[in-house]
């Protein structure tokens, strides 16, 4: 999805903002990883605008048909809003919705905020770990009478989680809908292959070892 240049730009942006970091990290799954991806570090207005543009690029390249954007609480919320703004700036106005972790008993009440969930709903989030949050969000969309058009995440780590499947592949089967990403681990590797600094070589070697041991 997207061109090699746009993927490299995305990786460079995520590194620059401290979203994509390198070292030794323990993931939610318990796996040790030489890198960590946290979209929660995107906090400035310009940076959020840039992020929305990357998601909009990926959506437009995918050709997915949809009527509403949905961001699961919590990291999906700014993603959906930023992407809706980016699409509007390109001449396509779509609604954005998100949910609360717990239903509100006063005021407007309920768990859903923003545009009504109807028609085809495209879910946006950061990464896929065990897929539980996405499955719960898909159930919310279905309960509202809408159809899940697909899911777009920022990065596909491509780690094998069970039965030879990656987390994204397993979630795709679970949701019965496309699961796409702006970039994937090979794009991060390609980015470092193009660099010449010693630190880039160290990161590249660590990523290659991780891919050989744990990824597709």
Secondary structure as a PSIPRED ss2 file (coil, helix, strand):
# PSIPRED VFORMAT (PSIPRED V4.0)

   1 X C   1.000  0.000  0.000
   2 X C   1.000  0.000  0.000
   3 X C   1.000  0.000  0.000
   4 X H   0.000  1.000  0.000
   5 X H   0.000  1.000  0.000
   6 X H   0.000  1.000  0.000
   7 X H   0.000  1.000  0.000
   8 X H   0.000  1.000  0.000
   9 X H   0.000  1.000  0.000
  10 X H   0.000  1.000  0.000
  11 X H   0.000  1.000  0.000
  12 X H   0.000  1.000  0.000
  13 X H   0.000  1.000  0.000
  14 X H   0.000  1.000  0.000
  15 X H   0.000  1.000  0.000
  16 X H   0.000  1.000  0.000
  17 X C   1.000  0.000  0.000
  18 X C   1.000  0.000  0.000
  19 X C   1.000  0.000  0.000
  20 X E   0.000  0.000  1.000
  21 X E   0.000  0.000  1.000
  22 X E   0.000  0.000  1.000
  23 X E   0.000  0.000  1.000
  24 X E   0.000  0.000  1.000
  25 X E   0.000  0.000  1.000
  26 X E   0.000  0.000  1.000
  27 X C   1.000  0.000  0.000
  28 X C   1.000  0.000  0.000
  29 X C   1.000  0.000  0.000
  30 X C   1.000  0.000  0.000
  31 X C   1.000  0.000  0.000
  32 X E   0.000  0.000  1.000
  33 X E   0.000  0.000  1.000
  34 X E   0.000  0.000  1.000
  35 X E   0.000  0.000  1.000
  36 X E   0.000  0.000  1.000
  37 X E   0.000  0.000  1.000
  38 X C   1.000  0.000  0.000
  39 X H   0.000  1.000  0.000
  40 X H   0.000  1.000  0.000
  41 X H   0.000  1.000  0.000
  42 X C   1.000  0.000  0.000
  43 X C   1.000  0.000  0.000
  44 X C   1.000  0.000  0.000
  45 X H   0.000  1.000  0.000
  46 X H   0.000  1.000  0.000
  47 X H   0.000  1.000  0.000
  48 X H   0.000  1.000  0.000
  49 X H   0.000  1.000  0.000
  50 X H   0.000  1.000  0.000
  51 X H   0.000  1.000  0.000
  52 X H   0.000  1.000  0.000
  53 X H   0.000  1.000  0.000
  54 X H   0.000  1.000  0.000
  55 X H   0.000  1.000  0.000
  56 X H   0.000  1.000  0.000
  57 X H   0.000  1.000  0.000
  58 X H   0.000  1.000  0.000
  59 X H   0.000  1.000  0.000
  60 X H   0.000  1.000  0.000
  61 X H   0.000  1.000  0.000
  62 X H   0.000  1.000  0.000
  63 X C   1.000  0.000  0.000
  64 X C   1.000  0.000  0.000
  65 X C   1.000  0.000  0.000
  66 X C   1.000  0.000  0.000
  67 X C   1.000  0.000  0.000
  68 X E   0.000  0.000  1.000
  69 X E   0.000  0.000  1.000
  70 X E   0.000  0.000  1.000
  71 X E   0.000  0.000  1.000
  72 X C   1.000  0.000  0.000
  73 X C   1.000  0.000  0.000
  74 X C   1.000  0.000  0.000
  75 X H   0.000  1.000  0.000
  76 X H   0.000  1.000  0.000
  77 X H   0.000  1.000  0.000
  78 X H   0.000  1.000  0.000
  79 X H   0.000  1.000  0.000
  80 X H   0.000  1.000  0.000
  81 X H   0.000  1.000  0.000
  82 X H   0.000  1.000  0.000
  83 X H   0.000  1.000  0.000
  84 X H   0.000  1.000  0.000
  85 X H   0.000  1.000  0.000
  86 X H   0.000  1.000  0.000
  87 X H   0.000  1.000  0.000
  88 X H   0.000  1.000  0.000
  89 X H   0.000  1.000  0.000
  90 X C   1.000  0.000  0.000
  91 X C   1.000  0.000  0.000
  92 X C   1.000  0.000  0.000
  93 X C   1.000  0.000  0.000
  94 X C   1.000  0.000  0.000
  95 X E   0.000  0.000  1.000
  96 X E   0.000  0.000  1.000
  97 X E   0.000  0.000  1.000
  98 X E   0.000  0.000  1.000
  99 X E   0.000  0.000  1.000
 100 X E   0.000  0.000  1.000
 101 X E   0.000  0.000  1.000
 102 X E   0.000  0.000  1.000
 103 X E   0.000  0.000  1.000
 104 X E   0.000  0.000  1.000
 105 X C   1.000  0.000  0.000
 106 X C   1.000  0.000  0.000
 107 X C   1.000  0.000  0.000
 108 X C   1.000  0.000  0.000
 109 X C   1.000  0.000  0.000
 110 X E   0.000  0.000  1.000
 111 X E   0.000  0.000  1.000
 112 X E   0.000  0.000  1.000
 113 X E   0.000  0.000  1.000
 114 X E   0.000  0.000  1.000
 115 X C   1.000  0.000  0.000
 116 X C   1.000  0.000  0.000
 117 X C   1.000  0.000  0.000
 118 X C   1.000  0.000  0.000
 119 X C   1.000  0.000  0.000
 120 X E   0.000  0.000  1.000
 121 X E   0.000  0.000  1.000
 122 X E   0.000  0.000  1.000
 123 X E   0.000  0.000  1.000
 124 X E   0.000  0.000  1.000
 125 X E   0.000  0.000  1.000
 126 X E   0.000  0.000  1.000
 127 X E   0.000  0.000  1.000
 128 X C   1.000  0.000  0.000
 129 X C   1.000  0.000  0.000
 130 X C   1.000  0.000  0.000
 131 X C   1.000  0.000  0.000
 132 X H   0.000  1.000  0.000
 133 X H   0.000  1.000  0.000
 134 X H   0.000  1.000  0.000
 135 X H   0.000  1.000  0.000
 136 X H   0.000  1.000  0.000
 137 X H   0.000  1.000  0.000
 138 X H   0.000  1.000  0.000
 139 X H   0.000  1.000  0.000
 140 X H   0.000  1.000  0.000
 141 X H   0.000  1.000  0.000
 142 X H   0.000  1.000  0.000
 143 X H   0.000  1.000  0.000
 144 X C   1.000  0.000  0.000
 145 X C   1.000  0.000  0.000
 146 X C   1.000  0.000  0.000
 147 X E   0.000  0.000  1.000
 148 X E   0.000  0.000  1.000
 149 X E   0.000  0.000  1.000
 150 X E   0.000  0.000  1.000
 151 X E   0.000  0.000  1.000
 152 X E   0.000  0.000  1.000
 153 X E   0.000  0.000  1.000
 154 X E   0.000  0.000  1.000
 155 X E   0.000  0.000  1.000
 156 X E   0.000  0.000  1.000
 157 X C   1.000  0.000  0.000
 158 X C   1.000  0.000  0.000
 159 X E   0.000  0.000  1.000
 160 X E   0.000  0.000  1.000
 161 X E   0.000  0.000  1.000
 162 X E   0.000  0.000  1.000
 163 X C   1.000  0.000  0.000
 164 X C   1.000  0.000  0.000
 165 X E   0.000  0.000  1.000
 166 X E   0.000  0.000  1.000
 167 X H   0.000  1.000  0.000
 168 X H   0.000  1.000  0.000
 169 X H   0.000  1.000  0.000
 170 X H   0.000  1.000  0.000
 171 X H   0.000  1.000  0.000
 172 X H   0.000  1.000  0.000
 173 X H   0.000  1.000  0.000
 174 X H   0.000  1.000  0.000
 175 X H   0.000  1.000  0.000
 176 X C   1.000  0.000  0.000
 177 X C   1.000  0.000  0.000
 178 X C   1.000  0.000  0.000
 179 X E   0.000  0.000  1.000
 180 X E   0.000  0.000  1.000
 181 X E   0.000  0.000  1.000
 182 X E   0.000  0.000  1.000
 183 X E   0.000  0.000  1.000
 184 X E   0.000  0.000  1.000
 185 X H   0.000  1.000  0.000
 186 X H   0.000  1.000  0.000
 187 X H   0.000  1.000  0.000
 188 X H   0.000  1.000  0.000
 189 X H   0.000  1.000  0.000
 190 X H   0.000  1.000  0.000
 191 X H   0.000  1.000  0.000
 192 X H   0.000  1.000  0.000
 193 X H   0.000  1.000  0.000
 194 X C   1.000  0.000  0.000
 195 X C   1.000  0.000  0.000
 196 X C   1.000  0.000  0.000
 197 X C   1.000  0.000  0.000
 198 X H   0.000  1.000  0.000
 199 X H   0.000  1.000  0.000
 200 X H   0.000  1.000  0.000
 201 X H   0.000  1.000  0.000
 202 X H   0.000  1.000  0.000
 203 X H   0.000  1.000  0.000
 204 X H   0.000  1.000  0.000
 205 X H   0.000  1.000  0.000
 206 X H   0.000  1.000  0.000
 207 X H   0.000  1.000  0.000
 208 X H   0.000  1.000  0.000
 209 X H   0.000  1.000  0.000
 210 X H   0.000  1.000  0.000
 211 X H   0.000  1.000  0.000
 212 X H   0.000  1.000  0.000
 213 X H   0.000  1.000  0.000
 214 X H   0.000  1.000  0.000
 215 X E   0.000  0.000  1.000
 216 X C   1.000  0.000  0.000
